Amino acid sequence: MKRQLFLISFILVLSAEIIALTVFAVQTPDFTQDAVAVNEVLQSVTLDFNSLEEHKNATTLDYVVLGTDGKVLFKTKNGLSESMNTAVAHRDTILDITVGGEAVGKVIIYNDGAQTLQSEKQTAVIILAVAIAVECGICAVYATYLHLTIVKPFKKLKSFAERVAGGNLDIPLKMDRQNLFGAFTESFDIMRSELKKARLFEAQAQQSKKELVAKLSHDIKTPIASIKAVSEVGLAVAESDKSKESFTQIIGKADQINTLVTNLFTATLEELQQLTVNPAYIGGNRIKAMLENADYLHRASIPNVPDCQVSADGLRLQQVFDNIFSNSYKYAKTEISVAVQTDEKYLAVIIEDFGGGVKGEDLPVLKEKFRRGSNSGNTEGAGLGLYISDYFMKEMQGNLNIENGAHGLKVTVNLRKN
């Protein structure tokens, strides 16, 4: 309705302008005078020529009466042509006054055609100026209407889209159903609502999946422990070397499976925000025991650890050492060098294998989740061990440093001293 009113008003004003311009363009200036009135002026002046002081103008025309010597004998008002040259230039009507058959003077009848034309021009200019002003007013009103109904709603849509792209799906989009884009904005808000529902469903599904993985990981550890216990009993009572070798392999594989399941369980708990690290002060003898426990294949010579107190969670630190030794067993399959160094801030446990290390470009990603070196080949592994170990060390106010050493991959566990 508002658009129709604007269009009708604009068309009417434009039509008035066109009509005014057309009339003014086709109009031919009329400088002719009323012949009857002119004749009446001449007759009345002729009759009153000898007593012009008593002469009265009986017409609507203005005129000047000149004698034969060019002197002004009578005029209806000032500002009229009082000479022949001026009258000719002004296109005035000049007639001879004849009394008794003899020319006694001339009457100059003022031609007001130029004034009339000028007045018509001024009127046309005023009409056009008013029409243009009305048009500008209509356009300003309609521009305001367009800003409120189109530009402003689109700006709201832009900020709304930025919020949605940023992940903010909680703030609804305000809408005006009477607005031109009311249904359009409503559709955007419906999209926001559906995206929010989909994200909630996805989060719930991810949560359920993680809880399931955590539960299964925990449940799998029970039969693995049973397998390992039975194998250890079998190894103890076995008599032949072949049987002992078989039981040793079973125990080793059980330990590997246990490590993988532990890593998977730990990573899942971390995402569920259930993974806790409780640092306490532990001594050097306990750290040596942890290293010996981690080296279950006895491929390293564990040195003595200086008698000092470090900040660590015993359970989590044992997992860190287990992961480091397990990686060396799987990928390097060599002897392992273990060294201990100390300074004012840290106790450093340096563990290095003799497997040649990894590519330089692989070093930065080894501590990322589900990432392994490109030379891992078909060796089983989930890429969680070093990621979890790095997380544990940060929570214990220490750090884990990985680099290529002189002989193979070198992992330094820095424990903060008391």
Phi, psi and chi 1 to 4 in degrees:
 res  aa     phi    psi   chi1   chi2   chi3   chi4
   1 MET       -  -42.6 -176.0   64.0 -174.2      -
   2 LYS   -65.9  -39.0  -67.0 -180.0 -180.0  178.8
   3 ARG   -65.7  -40.5  -75.0  178.7  -66.2  168.1
   4 GLN   -64.2  -41.8  -66.9  177.4   -9.9      -
   5 LEU   -63.0  -41.9 -178.9   62.2      -      -
   6 PHE   -62.1  -47.2  164.8   76.6      -      -
   7 LEU   -62.6  -42.5  -69.3  174.7      -      -
   8 ILE   -63.2  -46.2  -67.6  173.1      -      -
   9 SER   -62.3  -43.4  -58.2      -      -      -
  10 PHE   -65.1  -40.6 -165.9   81.7      -      -
  11 ILE   -66.2  -40.7  -69.7  172.9      -      -
  12 LEU   -63.6  -46.9  -71.0  175.8      -      -
  13 VAL   -64.6  -41.9  173.8      -      -      -
  14 LEU   -63.4  -38.5 -175.0   61.2      -      -
  15 SER   -63.5  -41.8  -60.2      -      -      -
  16 ALA   -62.2  -40.1      -      -      -      -
  17 GLU   -63.0  -45.6  -72.7 -179.7  -23.2      -
  18 ILE   -62.9  -42.0  -67.0  173.4      -      -
  19 ILE   -63.2  -45.7  -68.8  172.3      -      -
  20 ALA   -62.0  -43.8      -      -      -      -
  21 LEU   -65.3  -38.7  -72.2  172.1      -      -
  22 THR   -65.0  -47.1  -57.2      -      -      -
  23 VAL   -60.2  -44.4  170.6      -      -      -
  24 PHE   -68.2  -33.4 -175.6   75.8      -      -
  25 ALA   -73.6  -40.7      -      -      -      -
  26 VAL   -86.7  -11.4  -58.4      -      -      -
  27 GLN   -73.3  129.1 -174.7  179.1   18.5      -
  28 THR   -96.4  125.6  -57.4      -      -      -
  29 PRO   -58.1  130.8  -22.1   33.2      -      -
  30 ASP  -108.5  106.7 -175.0   10.0      -      -
  31 PHE  -101.2    6.9  -66.3  103.4      -      -
  32 THR   -76.9  156.4   61.5      -      -      -
  33 GLN  -117.1  160.8  -66.5  178.1  -50.4      -
  34 ASP   -66.6  113.7 -174.1   -3.5      -      -
  35 ALA   -62.4  -36.2      -      -      -      -
  36 VAL   -64.6  -45.6  175.6      -      -      -
  37 ALA   -66.4  -39.6      -      -      -      -
  38 VAL   -61.3  -45.3  169.4      -      -      -
  39 ASN   -63.5  -37.3 -173.1   56.7      -      -
  40 GLU   -66.3  -39.4 -174.3  176.7   -9.5      -
  41 VAL   -61.0  -46.9  168.5      -      -      -
  42 LEU   -61.4  -43.6 -180.0   61.2      -      -
  43 GLN   -63.7  -44.7  -66.0  -62.7  -33.7      -
  44 SER   -68.4  -36.6   63.2      -      -      -
  45 VAL   -68.6  -39.7  169.4      -      -      -
  46 THR   -62.1  -43.7  -58.5      -      -      -
  47 LEU   -66.9  -36.2  -68.1  174.3      -      -
  48 ASP  -100.9   14.3  -62.9  -24.0      -      -
  49 PHE   -59.4  -38.0 -173.6   77.7      -      -
  50 ASN   -79.8   -7.7  -65.8  -37.4      -      -
  51 SER  -140.4   56.3   56.1      -      -      -
  52 LEU   -67.5  -21.0  -70.8  175.5      -      -
  53 GLU   -65.4  -20.8   62.1  -84.6    4.1      -
  54 GLU  -103.4    3.8  -62.2  178.6   -3.3      -
  55 HIS   -72.5  140.8  176.4   71.5      -      -
  56 LYS  -125.7  140.6  -67.5 -177.7  178.7 -179.3
  57 ASN   -77.5  119.6 -176.3    7.9      -      -
  58 ALA  -100.7    8.6      -      -      -      -
  59 THR  -123.0 -178.0   67.4      -      -      -
  60 THR   -94.6    0.9   57.8      -      -      -
  61 LEU   -88.9  150.8  -58.3  177.8      -      -
  62 ASP  -103.2  142.9  -69.3  -46.7      -      -
  63 TYR  -155.0  167.6   49.9   89.1      -      -
  64 VAL  -130.6  137.8  174.5      -      -      -
  65 VAL  -108.4  125.4  178.1      -      -      -
  66 LEU  -113.7  146.0  -59.0  177.6      -      -
  67 GLY   -81.9  179.7      -      -      -      -
  68 THR   -67.4  -20.0   53.5      -      -      -
  69 ASP   -90.1    3.5   56.7   -2.5      -      -
  70 GLY    87.4    2.2      -      -      -      -
  71 LYS   -79.3  149.1  -67.2 -177.3  178.0 -179.3
  72 VAL   -79.4  120.5  177.2      -      -      -
  73 LEU   -98.5  -25.9  -57.7  177.7      -      -
  74 PHE  -164.6  144.7  176.4   83.6      -      -
  75 LYS  -150.0  146.2   58.6 -177.4  177.7 -179.7
  76 THR   -78.9  -26.0   57.4      -      -      -
  77 LYS  -164.7  165.8   65.4  177.2 -177.0  178.6
  78 ASN   -76.6  160.6  -66.2  -34.6      -      -
  79 GLY    89.9    7.4      -      -      -      -
  80 LEU   -93.7  167.6  -57.5  179.1      -      -
  81 SER   -68.6  125.5  -59.5      -      -      -
  82 GLU  -117.7   15.0  -64.5 -178.4   -1.5      -
  83 SER  -144.6  161.4   66.7      -      -      -
  84 MET   -67.3  -41.4  -63.8  -63.0  -68.8      -
  85 ASN   -62.3  -44.8  -67.5  -26.1      -      -
  86 THR   -63.6  -39.3  -55.2      -      -      -
  87 ALA   -65.1  -42.1      -      -      -      -
  88 VAL   -64.2  -42.1  172.0      -      -      -
  89 ALA   -65.5  -30.5      -      -      -      -
  90 HIS   -90.1   -1.0 -164.9  -97.6      -      -
  91 ARG    64.1   34.3  -63.3 -175.5 -179.5 -178.3
  92 ASP   -76.6  158.4  -65.7  -26.1      -      -
  93 THR   -86.5  127.1  -59.6      -      -      -
  94 ILE  -116.9  122.3  -56.4  173.2      -      -
  95 LEU  -127.3  146.7  -62.4  174.5      -      -
  96 ASP   -82.5  143.1  -68.7  -31.6      -      -
  97 ILE  -102.8  120.2  -58.1  172.9      -      -
  98 THR  -116.6  125.1  -55.5      -      -      -
  99 VAL  -125.4  121.2  177.1      -      -      -
 100 GLY    62.9   32.8      -      -      -      -
 101 GLY    78.8    7.4      -      -      -      -
 102 GLU  -122.1  134.9 -177.8 -179.1   -6.2      -
 103 ALA   -72.5  121.3      -      -      -      -
 104 VAL  -112.0   -8.1  -64.6      -      -      -
 105 GLY   170.9 -169.9      -      -      -      -
 106 LYS  -134.8  149.7  -65.9 -177.5 -178.3  -67.2
 107 VAL  -115.0  126.6   58.9      -      -      -
 108 ILE  -106.5  111.2  -58.3  174.5      -      -
 109 ILE   -93.9  120.2  -58.7  173.6      -      -
 110 TYR   -65.2  129.4 -176.4   72.9      -      -
 111 ASN   -96.5  111.4 -171.9   -9.2      -      -
 112 ASP   -95.3   19.9   61.8   -8.7      -      -
 113 GLY   -62.9  -38.7      -      -      -      -
 114 ALA   -65.4  -40.6      -      -      -      -
 115 GLN   -64.0  -41.9  -72.9 -175.7  -21.6      -
 116 THR   -62.0  -43.7  -58.6      -      -      -
 117 LEU   -62.2  -42.9  179.5   62.0      -      -
 118 GLN   -62.6  -39.2 -176.6   65.7   25.5      -
 119 SER   -64.5  -40.4  176.4      -      -      -
 120 GLU   -65.5  -38.1  -69.6  176.7   -7.3      -
 121 LYS   -62.0  -46.0  -73.8 -177.6  178.4  179.6
 122 GLN   -60.8  -40.4  -68.5  177.6   -9.3      -
 123 THR   -63.2  -43.5  -58.1      -      -      -
 124 ALA   -63.9  -40.6      -      -      -      -
 125 VAL   -63.5  -41.8  168.9      -      -      -
 126 ILE   -63.2  -42.9  -68.5  172.4      -      -
 127 ILE   -61.8  -45.0  -67.4  173.7      -      -
 128 LEU   -65.4  -40.8  -70.8  174.4      -      -
 129 ALA   -62.5  -43.5      -      -      -      -
 130 VAL   -64.0  -41.4  171.4      -      -      -
 131 ALA   -63.7  -42.5      -      -      -      -
 132 ILE   -64.7  -40.6  -68.4  172.7      -      -
 133 ALA   -62.6  -41.3      -      -      -      -
 134 VAL   -64.1  -42.3  172.0      -      -      -
 135 GLU   -60.6  -44.5  -80.6 -176.9  -17.3      -
 136 CYS   -61.8  -39.9  -68.2      -      -      -
 137 GLY   -63.4  -43.1      -      -      -      -
 138 ILE   -63.8  -43.4  -66.8  173.4      -      -
 139 CYS   -64.5  -39.3  -69.9      -      -      -
 140 ALA   -63.5  -43.3      -      -      -      -
 141 VAL   -63.0  -42.8  171.4      -      -      -
 142 TYR   -70.5  -34.9 -165.8   63.8      -      -
 143 ALA   -62.9  -41.0      -      -      -      -
 144 THR   -62.2  -42.3  -56.8      -      -      -
 145 TYR   -61.6  -43.0  167.2   73.4      -      -
 146 LEU   -66.0  -37.2  -69.1  177.2      -      -
 147 HIS   -63.8  -42.3  176.4   77.7      -      -
 148 LEU   -73.7  -32.6  -65.3  175.6      -      -
 149 THR   -97.8  -20.3   57.6      -      -      -
 150 ILE  -123.5  -57.4  -62.7  178.3      -      -
 151 VAL   -64.8  -49.4  177.9      -      -      -
 152 LYS   -63.0  -45.3 -166.4  172.8 -179.6  179.6
 153 PRO   -60.4  -35.5  -26.3   35.2      -      -
 154 PHE   -68.8  -34.9  -97.7  107.6      -      -
 155 LYS   -64.4  -39.4  -72.5 -176.5  177.7  178.9
 156 LYS   -62.4  -40.5  -72.0 -176.9  178.2  179.3
 157 LEU   -64.3  -36.0  -75.6  176.8      -      -
 158 LYS   -64.9  -49.1  179.2 -177.7  177.4 -178.4
 159 SER   -65.7  -34.4   60.0      -      -      -
 160 PHE   -64.2  -43.8  171.4   78.1      -      -
 161 ALA   -63.9  -37.2      -      -      -      -
 162 GLU   -64.4  -39.8  -70.3  175.1  -10.0      -
 163 ARG   -65.4  -42.9  -70.6 -161.4  -55.0  -90.0
 164 VAL   -63.5  -43.6  170.9      -      -      -
 165 ALA   -62.3  -30.8      -      -      -      -
 166 GLY   -81.4   -1.6      -      -      -      -
 167 GLY    95.1    2.7      -      -      -      -
 168 ASN   -87.6  103.0 -173.4   -7.9      -      -
 169 LEU  -111.1   13.5  -58.5  175.5      -      -
 170 ASP   -93.4  -27.2  -63.8  -36.3      -      -
 171 ILE   -87.5  117.9  -58.8  177.3      -      -
 172 PRO   -73.7  161.6   26.8  -33.7      -      -
 173 LEU   -93.1  117.5  177.1   63.2      -      -
 174 LYS   -68.5  140.0  -66.3 -178.4  179.8  179.9
 175 MET  -140.2  156.2   64.8 -168.8   77.9      -
 176 ASP  -120.4  111.9 -178.9    6.3      -      -
 177 ARG   -65.7  -21.5  -64.1 -176.4 -177.1  -84.2
 178 GLN   -80.7  -12.7  -55.5  -61.0  -35.9      -
 179 ASN   -71.6  155.5 -171.5  -84.1      -      -
 180 LEU   -58.7  -34.4 -179.4   64.6      -      -
 181 PHE  -105.0   22.1  -71.3   90.3      -      -
 182 GLY   -57.5  -49.7      -      -      -      -
 183 ALA   -67.3  -33.7      -      -      -      -
 184 PHE   -64.9  -48.7 -172.1   60.1      -      -
 185 THR   -65.7  -33.9   54.4      -      -      -
 186 GLU   -62.8  -38.6 -177.1  179.0   11.8      -
 187 SER   -63.4  -39.1  -60.6      -      -      -
 188 PHE   -63.2  -41.0  -93.5   73.2      -      -
 189 ASP   -68.9  -35.5 -164.5   60.2      -      -
 190 ILE   -62.1  -40.4  -68.6  173.9      -      -
 191 MET   -60.7  -44.6  178.0 -170.4   70.1      -
 192 ARG   -58.9  -44.0  174.8 -161.2   64.2   81.4
 193 SER   -63.3  -41.5  179.1      -      -      -
 194 GLU   -69.6  -36.7  -67.3  -59.7  -41.5      -
 195 LEU   -63.7  -39.2  -78.1  174.7      -      -
 196 LYS   -64.0  -43.5 -176.3  177.9  179.7  179.6
 197 LYS   -61.5  -44.6  -69.4  179.1 -177.8  178.3
 198 ALA   -62.2  -39.8      -      -      -      -
 199 ARG   -66.8  -39.0 -179.1  164.2  -68.1 -176.1
 200 LEU   -64.3  -44.4  -71.4  174.5      -      -
 201 PHE   -60.9  -41.7  -70.5  149.5      -      -
 202 GLU   -64.3  -42.1 -179.5 -177.5    2.0      -
 203 ALA   -63.5  -40.6      -      -      -      -
 204 GLN   -64.8  -40.5  -68.6  173.4   -1.6      -
 205 ALA   -64.7  -42.3      -      -      -      -
 206 GLN   -64.1  -40.7  -70.8  -69.8  -20.3      -
 207 GLN   -62.5  -44.1 -177.1   76.1    3.7      -
 208 SER   -63.3  -39.6  -61.3      -      -      -
 209 LYS   -64.7  -43.4 -177.8  177.4   69.7  174.2
 210 LYS   -65.4  -40.9  -68.2  172.5 -175.7  175.9
 211 GLU   -63.7  -37.8  -69.5  175.0   -6.5      -
 212 LEU   -65.0  -44.8  177.0   61.5      -      -
 213 VAL   -62.0  -42.6  171.1      -      -      -
 214 ALA   -61.6  -42.2      -      -      -      -
 215 LYS   -66.4  -45.4 -176.3  176.8 -177.1  -59.5
 216 LEU   -64.9  -40.1  -70.0  175.2      -      -
 217 SER   -60.6  -41.5  -59.9      -      -      -
 218 HIS   -66.7  -41.5 -177.6  -90.8      -      -
 219 ASP   -68.9  -32.2  -67.6  -17.1      -      -
 220 ILE   -68.4  -28.6  -69.1  172.8      -      -
 221 LYS   -64.3  -28.0  -67.6  175.4   74.3   68.8
 222 THR   -65.4  -53.4  -59.6      -      -      -
 223 PRO   -65.0  -30.2   19.4  -31.7      -      -
 224 ILE   -65.0  -42.0  -68.7  175.5      -      -
 225 ALA   -61.6  -38.8      -      -      -      -
 226 SER   -65.3  -42.7  -60.7      -      -      -
 227 ILE   -59.9  -45.8  -66.7  171.8      -      -
 228 LYS   -64.1  -42.0 -176.7  176.2  179.7 -179.4
 229 ALA   -63.1  -44.7      -      -      -      -
 230 VAL   -63.8  -40.0  171.9      -      -      -
 231 SER   -65.5  -38.5  -60.9      -      -      -
 232 GLU   -64.7  -37.7  -71.5  174.9  -15.1      -
 233 VAL   -64.9  -44.1  173.0      -      -      -
 234 GLY   -61.5  -39.7      -      -      -      -
 235 LEU   -64.0  -36.0  177.6   61.2      -      -
 236 ALA   -68.9  -34.2      -      -      -      -
 237 VAL   -99.1   -6.1  -59.7      -      -      -
 238 ALA   -67.9  144.7      -      -      -      -
 239 GLU  -107.0  -39.3  -63.6 -179.6   -6.4      -
 240 SER   -85.8  151.8   65.0      -      -      -
 241 ASP   -63.7  -35.4  -67.3  -21.6      -      -
 242 LYS   -64.1  -41.8 -175.7  175.1 -178.0 -179.7
 243 SER   -66.0  -42.8  -62.7      -      -      -
 244 LYS   -61.7  -40.0  -70.1 -179.0  179.3 -179.2
 245 GLU   -63.4  -39.9 -176.8 -179.8   -7.1      -
 246 SER   -64.1  -46.8  -61.7      -      -      -
 247 PHE   -64.6  -35.4  -78.4  119.4      -      -
 248 THR   -63.9  -41.8  -59.5      -      -      -
 249 GLN   -64.1  -40.9  -69.7  179.7   -6.7      -
 250 ILE   -61.9  -43.5  -67.0  173.6      -      -
 251 ILE   -62.9  -42.4  -66.2  171.7      -      -
 252 GLY   -61.9  -45.3      -      -      -      -
 253 LYS   -66.0  -37.4  -68.6  -62.2 -179.0 -178.2
 254 ALA   -61.9  -40.7      -      -      -      -
 255 ASP   -64.3  -39.6  -74.1  -26.0      -      -
 256 GLN   -63.5  -46.2  -71.4 -178.9    4.6      -
 257 ILE   -61.9  -41.3  -65.1  173.0      -      -
 258 ASN   -61.6  -40.7 -175.2   65.2      -      -
 259 THR   -64.2  -44.9  -59.0      -      -      -
 260 LEU   -62.1  -44.6  -68.7  173.4      -      -
 261 VAL   -65.4  -39.6  171.8      -      -      -
 262 THR   -61.6  -43.1  -60.2      -      -      -
 263 ASN   -62.7  -44.6  -70.1  -18.4      -      -
 264 LEU   -62.8  -44.0 -177.9   60.7      -      -
 265 PHE   -63.3  -42.4  179.1   62.7      -      -
 266 THR   -65.4  -44.2  -56.9      -      -      -
 267 ALA   -62.4  -39.5      -      -      -      -
 268 THR   -66.8  -42.3  -54.4      -      -      -
 269 LEU   -63.0  -35.7  -74.1  179.2      -      -
 270 GLU   -62.4  -43.5 -179.0 -165.0   -5.6      -
 271 GLU   -68.6  -29.1  -67.1 -176.4   -4.6      -
 272 LEU   -82.5    3.4  -68.0  172.7      -      -
 273 GLN    58.2   36.4  -61.8 -179.8  -12.4      -
 274 GLN  -114.9    1.9  -64.6  176.1    2.2      -
 275 LEU   -86.4  118.4 -170.6   60.0      -      -
 276 THR  -112.5  143.1   59.0      -      -      -
 277 VAL  -127.8  121.5  179.0      -      -      -
 278 ASN  -119.5   88.3  -60.4  -50.7      -      -
 279 PRO   -64.5  143.4  -19.4   32.6      -      -
 280 ALA  -143.2  174.6      -      -      -      -
 281 TYR   -92.9  122.1  -67.8  114.2      -      -
 282 ILE  -124.5  156.2   62.4  176.7      -      -
 283 GLY   -95.1  173.3      -      -      -      -
 284 GLY   -65.5  -36.4      -      -      -      -
 285 ASN   -61.1  -37.2  -68.8  -26.6      -      -
 286 ARG   -69.9  -35.3 -171.7  174.4  175.0 -172.8
 287 ILE   -65.4  -40.6  -65.9  174.1      -      -
 288 LYS   -62.0  -41.0 -179.4  177.7 -179.9 -179.1
 289 ALA   -62.6  -38.6      -      -      -      -
 290 MET   -63.5  -42.6  -69.1  179.6 -176.0      -
 291 LEU   -63.1  -43.3  -70.1  168.5      -      -
 292 GLU   -64.7  -37.5  -68.6  173.8  -15.1      -
 293 ASN   -68.1  -36.1 -172.2   47.9      -      -
 294 ALA   -69.7  -32.5      -      -      -      -
 295 ASP   -88.7   67.9 -175.9   25.4      -      -
 296 TYR   -73.5  -15.8   60.9   87.3      -      -
 297 LEU   -94.2    0.3  -67.0 -177.1      -      -
 298 HIS    55.6   51.2  -52.2  -66.5      -      -
 299 ARG  -100.8    0.6  -67.6 -177.3  178.4  175.5
 300 ALA  -127.4  153.7      -      -      -      -
 301 SER  -101.2  109.2  176.8      -      -      -
 302 ILE   -83.1  120.3  -51.8  -60.1      -      -
 303 PRO   -80.3  167.9   31.1  -35.6      -      -
 304 ASN   -69.9  146.3  -68.6  -34.7      -      -
 305 VAL  -104.9  131.3  178.7      -      -      -
 306 PRO   -54.5  146.8  -25.1   34.4      -      -
 307 ASP   -76.6   98.2 -172.8   14.4      -      -
 308 CYS  -151.1  165.7   61.1      -      -      -
 309 GLN  -104.9  131.0  -62.5  -72.4  -40.6      -
 310 VAL  -124.5  155.9  -63.2      -      -      -
 311 SER   -88.8  114.7  175.8      -      -      -
 312 ALA  -161.8  153.5      -      -      -      -
 313 ASP   -93.6  117.6 -177.5  -38.7      -      -
 314 GLY   -56.0  -43.2      -      -      -      -
 315 LEU   -64.7  -46.2  174.5   62.7      -      -
 316 ARG   -71.7  -36.0  -56.9  -50.2 -177.0 -169.9
 317 LEU   -66.8  -36.3 -175.9   55.9      -      -
 318 GLN   -62.2  -38.3 -177.4   65.7   68.9      -
 319 GLN   -64.6  -37.4  -74.2 -176.8 -106.4      -
 320 VAL   -61.9  -49.6  170.8      -      -      -
 321 PHE   -63.5  -40.7  -69.6  145.3      -      -
 322 ASP   -58.0  -44.6  -71.8  -14.1      -      -
 323 ASN   -64.9  -40.3  -74.6  -30.3      -      -
 324 ILE   -67.4  -46.8  -63.9  172.5      -      -
 325 PHE   -66.9  -37.8  -84.1   90.2      -      -
 326 SER   -61.6  -40.6  177.6      -      -      -
 327 ASN   -63.5  -41.0  -78.6  -15.2      -      -
 328 SER   -64.1  -41.3  -66.9      -      -      -
 329 TYR   -59.6  -43.9  -68.2  164.2      -      -
 330 LYS   -74.7  -46.7  -77.0 -168.4  -61.3 -177.6
 331 TYR   -97.3  -43.2  -59.1  113.6      -      -
 332 ALA   -86.9  -43.9      -      -      -      -
 333 LYS    57.3   41.2  -58.8  176.6 -178.0  178.6
 334 THR  -128.8  179.7   64.9      -      -      -
 335 GLU   -65.6  161.6  -63.4  -62.2  -42.8      -
 336 ILE  -126.6  133.5  -60.1  173.1      -      -
 337 SER   -99.2  131.1  169.9      -      -      -
 338 VAL  -125.2  129.5  179.0      -      -      -
 339 ALA  -135.2  153.8      -      -      -      -
 340 VAL  -127.6  129.3  178.4      -      -      -
 341 GLN  -128.8  157.6  -62.8  176.5   -2.6      -
 342 THR  -141.9  148.0 -177.3      -      -      -
 343 ASP  -139.5 -163.9   57.9   21.8      -      -
 344 GLU   -67.8  -30.4  -65.8 -179.2   -3.2      -
 345 LYS  -105.6  -35.5  -65.7 -179.9   61.5  177.0
 346 TYR  -128.5  153.0  -66.3  102.2      -      -
 347 LEU  -105.7  117.2  172.8   69.4      -      -
 348 ALA  -104.4  124.7      -      -      -      -
 349 VAL  -105.3  114.0  179.5      -      -      -
 350 ILE  -105.5  120.0  -54.2  167.3      -      -
 351 ILE  -120.2  121.7  -55.7  170.7      -      -
 352 GLU  -137.1  135.3 -178.9 -179.8   -3.8      -
 353 ASP   -98.9 -173.9   57.6   44.8      -      -
 354 PHE  -120.1   35.2  -66.1   83.1      -      -
 355 GLY   -94.6    6.0      -      -      -      -
 356 GLY    91.4   -6.9      -      -      -      -
 357 GLY    78.0 -163.1      -      -      -      -
 358 VAL  -125.0  172.6  -61.3      -      -      -
 359 LYS   -66.9  147.8  -64.9 -179.5  178.9  178.6
 360 GLY   -57.6  -37.7      -      -      -      -
 361 GLU   -72.3  -15.1   58.5  -92.1   23.0      -
 362 ASP   -84.3  -20.9  -69.3  -22.2      -      -
 363 LEU   -57.4  -45.1  -74.2  172.7      -      -
 364 PRO   -65.6  -20.4  -21.3   33.7      -      -
 365 VAL  -101.5   -3.0  -57.2      -      -      -
 366 LEU   -65.3  -25.4  -69.6  179.8      -      -
 367 LYS   -94.7    8.2  -68.5 -168.5  -71.9 -173.4
 368 GLU   -89.9  155.9  -64.9 -178.8    9.2      -
 369 LYS   -69.3  134.5 -173.6 -176.9  -68.4 -173.2
 370 PHE    62.0   28.1  -56.1  119.0      -      -
 371 ARG  -118.6  136.9  -60.8  -67.8  -65.1  -87.7
 372 ARG  -134.6  165.7  -61.8 -164.5  -65.3  167.4
 373 GLY   -65.8  153.3      -      -      -      -
 374 SER   -68.5  -15.7   57.6      -      -      -
 375 ASN   -94.8   12.8   60.8  -12.2      -      -
 376 SER   -71.0  -22.8   59.3      -      -      -
 377 GLY    60.4 -136.5      -      -      -      -
 378 ASN   -93.4    9.7  -63.8  -36.1      -      -
 379 THR   -63.2  132.1  -54.8      -      -      -
 380 GLU   -66.9  146.2   60.3 -175.9   18.1      -
 381 GLY   163.7  151.6      -      -      -      -
 382 ALA  -104.9   -9.2      -      -      -      -
 383 GLY    74.9   33.7      -      -      -      -
 384 LEU  -113.8  -23.0  -71.6  170.7      -      -
 385 GLY   -56.6  -55.5      -      -      -      -
 386 LEU   -70.2  -32.0  -67.3  177.4      -      -
 387 TYR   -61.1  -47.9  164.1   76.5      -      -
 388 ILE   -67.1  -39.9  -64.7  171.0      -      -
 389 SER   -62.2  -41.9  -61.2      -      -      -
 390 ASP   -62.6  -40.8 -177.0   61.0      -      -
 391 TYR   -61.9  -45.9  171.1   77.6      -      -
 392 PHE   -60.2  -44.8  -75.2  152.6      -      -
 393 MET   -64.3  -38.4  -67.3  -51.5  -57.0      -
 394 LYS   -65.1  -39.8  -71.2  178.0 -179.1  176.4
 395 GLU   -68.4  -23.7  -68.6  -64.0  -50.8      -
 396 MET   -95.2   14.8  -68.7 -174.2  -72.8      -
 397 GLN    64.5   24.4  -60.7 -178.8  -12.4      -
 398 GLY  -116.2 -157.9      -      -      -      -
 399 ASN  -157.4  162.6   61.5   74.8      -      -
 400 LEU  -120.9  122.3 -171.8   72.9      -      -
 401 ASN  -114.2  130.5 -176.0   48.9      -      -
 402 ILE  -122.2  130.7  -57.5  175.1      -      -
 403 GLU  -155.2  168.8   58.6 -174.8  -29.3      -
 404 ASN   -86.4  120.1  -78.4  -38.4      -      -
 405 GLY   -88.7 -164.0      -      -      -      -
 406 ALA   -69.8  -28.8      -      -      -      -
 407 HIS  -118.4  -27.0  -52.8  -72.6      -      -
 408 GLY  -170.7 -157.5      -      -      -      -
 409 LEU   -71.8  131.5 -169.7   66.7      -      -
 410 LYS  -118.3  120.1  178.8 -180.0  177.2 -178.3
 411 VAL  -115.8  125.4 -179.0      -      -      -
 412 THR  -113.0  121.9  -56.8      -      -      -
 413 VAL   -99.9  110.5  179.5      -      -      -
 414 ASN   -99.0  114.9  -69.8  -53.2      -      -
 415 LEU  -105.0  129.2  -63.6  163.6      -      -
 416 ARG   -71.2  130.6 -179.4  174.9  -71.4  -84.8
 417 LYS   -82.9  157.4  -65.5  172.1   61.8  177.0
 418 ASN   -74.0      - -176.1    7.6      -      -
